Amino acid sequence: MTFDQKIRSDLIADEGIVYAVYLDHLGQKTCGIGHMCRPGEPEYSMPVGAVIKPPRVSDLFANDLLQAEADCRALFDQWNDLPEDVRRITLNMAFNLGRSRLAKFVQFRAAVNRGDWSAAADEMEDSRWARQLPRRSARLISRMRSLV
């Protein structure tokens, strides 16, 4: 399985696929594979429950994944050279949190950049993100710890 296939599988497992507009755990209008609807997008004006067609869900996911990858390249030194599992973990977090929130994980990013997977896992664990998404974060933290 390629990296792209693995990360897509990871994100679909974590986000699920909903072919409708719904409210996420924070009350944000969302659709597809964890796509937060934004002003200017047709889904933003749709009511909760409105159906979203599969091709649109695929397009939104592809664009969100490209953005998350660009965010990782901007936030982590030599992101392309990190171990594959670290790239999958950081990309998963970038997809979920977005660049601005992941940028606030200063100590986590520093630990990843120096290859200290144990410290990176500690920083992941000691976050509001981990408390808000306990199952997802526990799995990603466990994967990071397994690299030690």
Z-matrix of the N, CA and C atoms (Angstrom, degrees):
N
C 1 1.457
C 2 1.536 1 108.25
N 3 1.304 2 117.09 1 134.57
C 4 1.467 3 121.33 2 -179.59
C 5 1.524 4 110.65 3 -76.30
N 6 1.340 5 115.27 4 165.15
C 7 1.467 6 120.60 5 176.16
C 8 1.530 7 110.17 6 -55.98
N 9 1.323 8 117.09 7 -46.35
C 10 1.460 9 121.70 8 -179.29
C 11 1.527 10 111.39 9 -59.14
N 12 1.312 11 117.26 10 -43.06
C 13 1.465 12 120.65 11 178.69
C 14 1.522 13 111.13 12 -65.40
N 15 1.340 14 116.00 13 -40.30
C 16 1.469 15 119.94 14 -179.66
C 17 1.525 16 111.61 15 -65.25
N 18 1.339 17 117.10 16 -46.20
C 19 1.465 18 118.61 17 -177.71
C 20 1.522 19 110.78 18 -68.37
N 21 1.311 20 117.38 19 -37.55
C 22 1.470 21 119.78 20 175.97
C 23 1.526 22 110.48 21 -60.92
N 24 1.331 23 115.85 22 -43.93
C 25 1.463 24 120.55 23 178.20
C 26 1.531 25 110.99 24 -63.00
N 27 1.345 26 117.03 25 -44.05
C 28 1.469 27 121.44 26 177.33
C 29 1.527 28 110.90 27 -55.99
N 30 1.329 29 115.44 28 -49.78
C 31 1.465 30 120.02 29 -174.55
C 32 1.519 31 112.10 30 -69.39
N 33 1.311 32 117.24 31 -38.24
C 34 1.468 33 119.62 32 177.31
C 35 1.526 34 109.75 33 -64.49
N 36 1.337 35 117.00 34 -39.83
C 37 1.466 36 120.19 35 177.61
C 38 1.527 37 111.11 36 -63.92
N 39 1.336 38 117.50 37 -40.38
C 40 1.467 39 120.90 38 -178.70
C 41 1.524 40 113.05 39 -77.16
N 42 1.316 41 117.26 40 -41.12
C 43 1.459 42 121.25 41 -174.07
C 44 1.527 43 113.57 42 -92.08
N 45 1.336 44 115.94 43 -28.68
C 46 1.454 45 120.00 44 -171.92
C 47 1.525 46 109.72 45 75.63
N 48 1.301 47 116.08 46 173.91
C 49 1.462 48 121.37 47 175.62
C 50 1.521 49 107.11 48 -124.93
N 51 1.317 50 115.46 49 121.86
C 52 1.459 51 120.90 50 178.77
C 53 1.520 52 107.34 51 -124.71
N 54 1.310 53 115.89 52 116.51
C 55 1.466 54 121.28 53 -178.55
C 56 1.524 55 110.27 54 -87.91
N 57 1.323 56 114.58 55 48.83
C 58 1.458 57 121.84 56 179.75
C 59 1.519 58 108.42 57 -163.59
N 60 1.317 59 115.76 58 163.85
C 61 1.469 60 121.72 59 173.31
C 62 1.531 61 107.33 60 -79.33
N 63 1.331 62 116.43 61 134.20
C 64 1.458 63 121.79 62 179.05
C 65 1.529 64 108.94 63 -145.36
N 66 1.313 65 116.34 64 170.09
C 67 1.462 66 121.56 65 175.61
C 68 1.525 67 108.65 66 -100.58
N 69 1.350 68 116.45 67 128.97
C 70 1.454 69 119.77 68 179.08
C 71 1.531 70 110.06 69 -77.18
N 72 1.339 71 117.05 70 -175.78
C 73 1.465 72 121.47 71 -176.35
C 74 1.527 73 113.18 72 -63.90
N 75 1.336 74 117.26 73 -15.73
C 76 1.466 75 120.72 74 176.61
C 77 1.528 76 112.05 75 -101.84
N 78 1.345 77 116.70 76 4.92
C 79 1.453 78 121.23 77 179.24
C 80 1.522 79 114.54 78 82.48
N 81 1.342 80 116.74 79 13.98
C 82 1.463 81 121.50 80 179.61
C 83 1.526 82 109.74 81 -86.93
N 84 1.320 83 116.39 82 137.76
C 85 1.453 84 120.75 83 177.33
C 86 1.530 85 108.84 84 -65.84
N 87 1.326 86 115.96 85 126.16
C 88 1.460 87 123.70 86 -171.77
C 89 1.520 88 108.55 87 -139.30
N 90 1.336 89 116.21 88 159.89
C 91 1.461 90 120.14 89 174.80
C 92 1.525 91 109.16 90 -156.28
N 93 1.321 92 115.54 91 168.39
C 94 1.453 93 120.59 92 173.87
C 95 1.509 94 113.27 93 64.20
N 96 1.329 95 116.09 94 -127.58
C 97 1.459 96 122.92 95 -178.35
C 98 1.534 97 107.34 96 -105.08
N 99 1.329 98 115.10 97 75.12
C 100 1.455 99 121.36 98 177.10
C 101 1.512 100 115.38 99 65.52
N 102 1.330 101 117.82 100 26.11
C 103 1.465 102 120.21 101 -179.04
C 104 1.526 103 109.95 102 -84.79
N 105 1.347 104 115.70 103 117.68
C 106 1.459 105 119.81 104 175.57
C 107 1.523 106 107.95 105 -77.47
N 108 1.314 107 115.23 106 121.25
C 109 1.464 108 120.70 107 -178.82
C 110 1.522 109 109.66 108 -68.08
N 111 1.332 110 115.19 109 136.69
C 112 1.463 111 121.14 110 -176.28
C 113 1.525 112 110.74 111 -118.27
N 114 1.329 113 116.50 112 152.63
C 115 1.472 114 119.15 113 175.50
C 116 1.527 115 109.61 114 -54.58
N 117 1.315 116 115.26 115 139.15
C 118 1.464 117 120.77 116 -179.09
C 119 1.519 118 112.77 117 96.28
N 120 1.320 119 117.36 118 -19.80
C 121 1.462 120 120.35 119 175.32
C 122 1.524 121 108.68 120 -87.66
N 123 1.332 122 117.75 121 146.04
C 124 1.468 123 119.24 122 -178.58
C 125 1.527 124 112.78 123 -59.37
N 126 1.334 125 117.12 124 -34.31
C 127 1.463 126 120.94 125 -177.08
C 128 1.532 127 112.43 126 -66.31
N 129 1.327 128 115.96 127 -26.50
C 130 1.467 129 120.58 128 -178.77
C 131 1.532 130 111.27 129 -61.57
N 132 1.328 131 115.53 130 -34.62
C 133 1.468 132 120.48 131 -178.35
C 134 1.524 133 113.17 132 -89.31
N 135 1.312 134 117.04 133 -8.74
C 136 1.463 135 120.64 134 -177.68
C 137 1.526 136 110.49 135 -78.56
N 138 1.312 137 116.43 136 149.73
C 139 1.465 138 119.09 137 177.00
C 140 1.531 139 110.80 138 -74.72
N 141 1.316 140 115.67 139 156.22
C 142 1.457 141 120.76 140 174.03
C 143 1.525 142 107.40 141 -57.15
N 144 1.322 143 115.13 142 133.75
C 145 1.463 144 121.01 143 -178.69
C 146 1.520 145 113.79 144 99.33
N 147 1.333 146 117.14 145 -14.37
C 148 1.472 147 120.14 146 179.09
C 149 1.524 148 109.24 147 -62.37
N 150 1.309 149 116.37 148 138.09
C 151 1.466 150 122.42 149 -176.77
C 152 1.524 151 110.69 150 -77.38
N 153 1.351 152 115.07 151 138.94
C 154 1.465 153 123.15 152 175.95
C 155 1.523 154 106.30 153 -116.49
N 156 1.316 155 117.19 154 128.57
C 157 1.466 156 121.34 155 -177.13
C 158 1.533 157 111.40 156 -74.17
N 159 1.347 158 116.68 157 148.12
C 160 1.474 159 121.15 158 -178.34
C 161 1.532 160 114.90 159 -52.25
N 162 1.347 161 120.62 160 -41.70
C 163 1.469 162 117.34 161 179.01
C 164 1.533 163 112.93 162 -61.76
N 165 1.319 164 117.42 163 -35.70
C 166 1.465 165 120.85 164 178.13
C 167 1.532 166 110.43 165 -68.03
N 168 1.327 167 116.80 166 -40.69
C 169 1.463 168 120.63 167 177.56
C 170 1.527 169 109.53 168 -60.81
N 171 1.323 170 117.35 169 -43.54
C 172 1.474 171 121.67 170 178.48
C 173 1.520 172 111.82 171 -61.99
N 174 1.334 173 117.08 172 -42.76
C 175 1.470 174 120.75 173 179.12
C 176 1.523 175 111.51 174 -64.16
N 177 1.329 176 116.63 175 -45.13
C 178 1.463 177 120.15 176 179.46
C 179 1.530 178 110.71 177 -61.80
N 180 1.329 179 116.57 178 -42.74
C 181 1.466 180 121.16 179 -179.66
C 182 1.532 181 110.71 180 -63.67
N 183 1.314 182 116.65 181 -44.99
C 184 1.470 183 120.27 182 -179.99
C 185 1.526 184 110.61 183 -60.31
N 186 1.323 185 117.01 184 -44.40
C 187 1.470 186 120.67 185 179.61
C 188 1.524 187 112.06 186 -66.98
N 189 1.332 188 116.80 187 -41.20
C 190 1.466 189 120.65 188 178.66
C 191 1.526 190 110.85 189 -64.55
N 192 1.319 191 116.79 190 -38.46
C 193 1.460 192 120.59 191 179.16
C 194 1.524 193 110.97 192 -67.19
N 195 1.315 194 117.25 193 -41.48
C 196 1.470 195 120.37 194 176.41
C 197 1.529 196 110.98 195 -61.37
N 198 1.316 197 117.01 196 -41.72
C 199 1.460 198 121.01 197 178.88
C 200 1.523 199 110.91 198 -64.47
N 201 1.324 200 117.44 199 -43.23
C 202 1.465 201 121.14 200 179.40
C 203 1.527 202 110.85 201 -62.55
N 204 1.332 203 117.02 202 -39.39
C 205 1.470 204 120.16 203 177.06
C 206 1.527 205 110.74 204 -64.42
N 207 1.319 206 117.38 205 -43.28
C 208 1.467 207 120.91 206 178.13
C 209 1.529 208 109.87 207 -62.12
N 210 1.318 209 117.07 208 -39.28
C 211 1.464 210 121.01 209 178.00
C 212 1.525 211 110.73 210 -62.59
N 213 1.325 212 117.15 211 -42.73
C 214 1.472 213 120.52 212 178.68
C 215 1.521 214 111.21 213 -63.13
N 216 1.310 215 116.49 214 -41.67
C 217 1.471 216 119.27 215 178.95
C 218 1.530 217 111.05 216 -62.84
N 219 1.327 218 116.46 217 -33.79
C 220 1.460 219 120.68 218 -179.97
C 221 1.534 220 112.03 219 -77.56
N 222 1.326 221 117.38 220 -31.46
C 223 1.465 222 120.84 221 -172.54
C 224 1.525 223 114.54 222 -94.31
N 225 1.330 224 117.40 223 -20.30
C 226 1.465 225 120.65 224 -176.16
C 227 1.520 226 109.97 225 -122.69
N 228 1.343 227 115.38 226 132.25
C 229 1.464 228 120.79 227 176.61
C 230 1.521 229 108.76 228 -62.91
N 231 1.317 230 116.18 229 133.73
C 232 1.470 231 120.21 230 173.96
C 233 1.532 232 112.40 231 49.81
N 234 1.332 233 117.58 232 44.38
C 235 1.468 234 121.75 233 -176.82
C 236 1.526 235 111.69 234 -54.39
N 237 1.308 236 117.75 235 -40.78
C 238 1.470 237 120.40 236 -178.63
C 239 1.521 238 112.70 237 -63.33
N 240 1.336 239 117.83 238 -21.83
C 241 1.464 240 122.00 239 -178.39
C 242 1.525 241 113.59 240 -94.41
N 243 1.326 242 117.42 241 -4.25
C 244 1.463 243 120.32 242 178.23
C 245 1.528 244 109.65 243 -68.45
N 246 1.343 245 117.98 244 156.47
C 247 1.460 246 119.99 245 174.47
C 248 1.531 247 110.57 246 -55.46
N 249 1.312 248 115.55 247 146.50
C 250 1.469 249 120.12 248 -175.81
C 251 1.516 250 112.71 249 -52.92
N 252 1.343 251 117.88 250 -44.13
C 253 1.458 252 118.74 251 -177.55
C 254 1.530 253 111.27 252 -65.44
N 255 1.316 254 117.99 253 -35.02
C 256 1.466 255 120.82 254 177.26
C 257 1.531 256 109.32 255 -66.21
N 258 1.310 257 117.46 256 -40.68
C 259 1.471 258 120.31 257 177.03
C 260 1.526 259 110.44 258 -63.10
N 261 1.330 260 117.48 259 -40.34
C 262 1.471 261 119.75 260 178.30
C 263 1.525 262 111.31 261 -65.23
N 264 1.323 263 116.85 262 -41.06
C 265 1.472 264 120.92 263 179.76
C 266 1.523 265 110.64 264 -65.14
N 267 1.328 266 117.10 265 -49.74
C 268 1.467 267 119.99 266 -177.95
C 269 1.524 268 111.37 267 -66.83
N 270 1.313 269 117.32 268 -35.88
C 271 1.467 270 120.28 269 178.27
C 272 1.525 271 110.41 270 -67.90
N 273 1.320 272 116.79 271 -39.05
C 274 1.460 273 121.13 272 176.42
C 275 1.527 274 109.90 273 -60.41
N 276 1.334 275 115.87 274 -44.67
C 277 1.465 276 119.91 275 179.43
C 278 1.525 277 110.98 276 -66.12
N 279 1.326 278 117.55 277 -41.67
C 280 1.468 279 120.89 278 179.33
C 281 1.523 280 110.59 279 -63.52
N 282 1.309 281 117.29 280 -40.41
C 283 1.461 282 121.35 281 178.62
C 284 1.525 283 109.77 282 -61.64
N 285 1.321 284 116.02 283 -43.09
C 286 1.455 285 121.42 284 -177.01
C 287 1.528 286 113.37 285 -75.16
N 288 1.314 287 116.32 286 -44.12
C 289 1.457 288 120.93 287 -172.29
C 290 1.527 289 114.33 288 -92.11
N 291 1.326 290 116.63 289 -30.06
C 292 1.456 291 120.14 290 -171.38
C 293 1.523 292 109.55 291 83.54
N 294 1.322 293 114.62 292 160.87
C 295 1.467 294 120.43 293 -174.53
C 296 1.523 295 112.96 294 -61.49
N 297 1.325 296 117.47 295 -44.97
C 298 1.467 297 118.90 296 -174.08
C 299 1.524 298 111.98 297 -64.62
N 300 1.327 299 117.81 298 -39.58
C 301 1.473 300 119.20 299 179.27
C 302 1.525 301 111.71 300 -75.67
N 303 1.347 302 117.57 301 -38.68
C 304 1.456 303 119.18 302 177.49
C 305 1.528 304 110.93 303 -66.47
N 306 1.314 305 117.91 304 -30.98
C 307 1.467 306 121.50 305 178.14
C 308 1.525 307 111.41 306 -61.45
N 309 1.321 308 118.14 307 -25.29
C 310 1.459 309 122.15 308 179.73
C 311 1.530 310 112.70 309 -76.08
N 312 1.328 311 117.38 310 -10.37
C 313 1.461 312 122.10 311 176.58
C 314 1.534 313 108.71 312 -83.64
N 315 1.309 314 115.65 313 61.24
C 316 1.464 315 122.36 314 -171.53
C 317 1.530 316 111.93 315 -59.88
N 318 1.311 317 117.22 316 -49.63
C 319 1.472 318 120.65 317 -178.25
C 320 1.532 319 111.28 318 -68.96
N 321 1.316 320 117.44 319 -36.21
C 322 1.468 321 121.37 320 175.76
C 323 1.522 322 109.89 321 -61.29
N 324 1.312 323 116.07 322 -47.60
C 325 1.461 324 120.17 323 -178.68
C 326 1.530 325 110.78 324 -63.52
N 327 1.326 326 116.23 325 -40.33
C 328 1.468 327 119.91 326 178.53
C 329 1.527 328 110.23 327 -62.83
N 330 1.334 329 117.17 328 -42.33
C 331 1.467 330 120.80 329 179.37
C 332 1.528 331 110.82 330 -63.71
N 333 1.319 332 117.39 331 -43.43
C 334 1.467 333 120.42 332 177.59
C 335 1.521 334 109.62 333 -61.71
N 336 1.327 335 116.79 334 -45.38
C 337 1.470 336 120.40 335 -177.42
C 338 1.528 337 112.84 336 -62.63
N 339 1.336 338 117.43 337 -27.62
C 340 1.469 339 119.00 338 178.36
C 341 1.532 340 111.94 339 -98.72
N 342 1.347 341 116.91 340 2.67
C 343 1.461 342 120.98 341 176.35
C 344 1.514 343 114.60 342 76.50
N 345 1.331 344 116.78 343 24.11
C 346 1.463 345 121.97 344 179.83
C 347 1.530 346 108.14 345 -96.52
N 348 1.323 347 115.98 346 85.70
C 349 1.471 348 120.93 347 -173.28
C 350 1.519 349 112.28 348 -67.21
N 351 1.322 350 117.94 349 -32.89
C 352 1.461 351 121.17 350 178.34
C 353 1.534 352 110.62 351 -64.59
N 354 1.327 353 116.46 352 -47.70
C 355 1.474 354 120.12 353 178.13
C 356 1.527 355 110.49 354 -64.51
N 357 1.314 356 116.91 355 -37.50
C 358 1.470 357 120.05 356 178.06
C 359 1.527 358 109.80 357 -61.48
N 360 1.333 359 116.88 358 -44.36
C 361 1.468 360 120.63 359 178.52
C 362 1.524 361 110.82 360 -62.91
N 363 1.339 362 117.12 361 -40.80
C 364 1.475 363 120.88 362 177.75
C 365 1.521 364 110.54 363 -59.57
N 366 1.324 365 116.89 364 -43.57
C 367 1.464 366 120.96 365 -179.11
C 368 1.527 367 111.24 366 -67.32
N 369 1.319 368 116.73 367 -36.87
C 370 1.467 369 120.40 368 176.15
C 371 1.525 370 109.62 369 -61.84
N 372 1.325 371 115.03 370 -45.52
C 373 1.462 372 121.11 371 -176.72
C 374 1.520 373 112.22 372 -64.25
N 375 1.321 374 116.07 373 -35.34
C 376 1.464 375 121.93 374 -177.04
C 377 1.526 376 110.04 375 -92.73
N 378 1.337 377 116.04 376 60.14
C 379 1.466 378 119.76 377 -177.76
C 380 1.525 379 111.14 378 -146.05
N 381 1.309 380 114.40 379 156.40
C 382 1.460 381 120.13 380 175.34
C 383 1.528 382 109.76 381 -63.78
N 384 1.346 383 116.37 382 -36.21
C 385 1.466 384 121.49 383 177.49
C 386 1.530 385 110.28 384 -53.79
N 387 1.337 386 117.22 385 -45.26
C 388 1.468 387 121.12 386 -179.53
C 389 1.522 388 111.12 387 -63.83
N 390 1.314 389 116.84 388 -37.11
C 391 1.464 390 120.05 389 179.29
C 392 1.524 391 111.45 390 -73.13
N 393 1.330 392 117.37 391 -33.70
C 394 1.465 393 120.72 392 -179.33
C 395 1.527 394 112.51 393 -76.14
N 396 1.323 395 116.75 394 -32.57
C 397 1.467 396 121.53 395 -178.10
C 398 1.531 397 109.50 396 -126.17
N 399 1.321 398 116.84 397 69.65
C 400 1.469 399 119.59 398 -171.22
C 401 1.528 400 114.92 399 -61.52
N 402 1.307 401 118.91 400 -39.84
C 403 1.476 402 119.39 401 -178.23
C 404 1.520 403 111.32 402 -71.23
N 405 1.315 404 116.27 403 -47.41
C 406 1.470 405 120.49 404 -179.71
C 407 1.523 406 110.47 405 -62.27
N 408 1.330 407 115.55 406 -49.02
C 409 1.465 408 118.95 407 -177.54
C 410 1.522 409 111.15 408 -64.66
N 411 1.330 410 118.18 409 -40.43
C 412 1.471 411 120.14 410 -179.84
C 413 1.524 412 110.71 411 -60.63
N 414 1.315 413 116.94 412 -40.54
C 415 1.459 414 120.41 413 179.89
C 416 1.525 415 110.93 414 -67.11
N 417 1.342 416 117.17 415 -44.00
C 418 1.461 417 120.63 416 179.95
C 419 1.530 418 111.51 417 -68.24
N 420 1.325 419 116.85 418 -38.78
C 421 1.469 420 121.18 419 177.06
C 422 1.528 421 109.85 420 -63.22
N 423 1.309 422 116.29 421 -43.91
C 424 1.464 423 120.63 422 178.44
C 425 1.539 424 110.85 423 -60.72
N 426 1.304 425 117.11 424 -42.55
C 427 1.469 426 120.51 425 177.63
C 428 1.530 427 111.23 426 -63.04
N 429 1.346 428 116.40 427 -39.53
C 430 1.466 429 119.63 428 179.21
C 431 1.529 430 109.22 429 -66.25
N 432 1.338 431 117.84 430 -42.94
C 433 1.468 432 121.23 431 -179.83
C 434 1.538 433 111.34 432 -64.68
N 435 1.318 434 116.73 433 -31.03
C 436 1.475 435 119.51 434 -178.24
C 437 1.534 436 112.09 435 -68.03
N 438 1.333 437 117.07 436 -12.28
C 439 1.463 438 121.24 437 -179.57
C 440 1.527 439 111.99 438 -83.86
N 441 1.321 440 116.77 439 -12.49
C 442 1.473 441 121.56 440 -176.26
C 443 1.509 442 110.14 441 -70.20
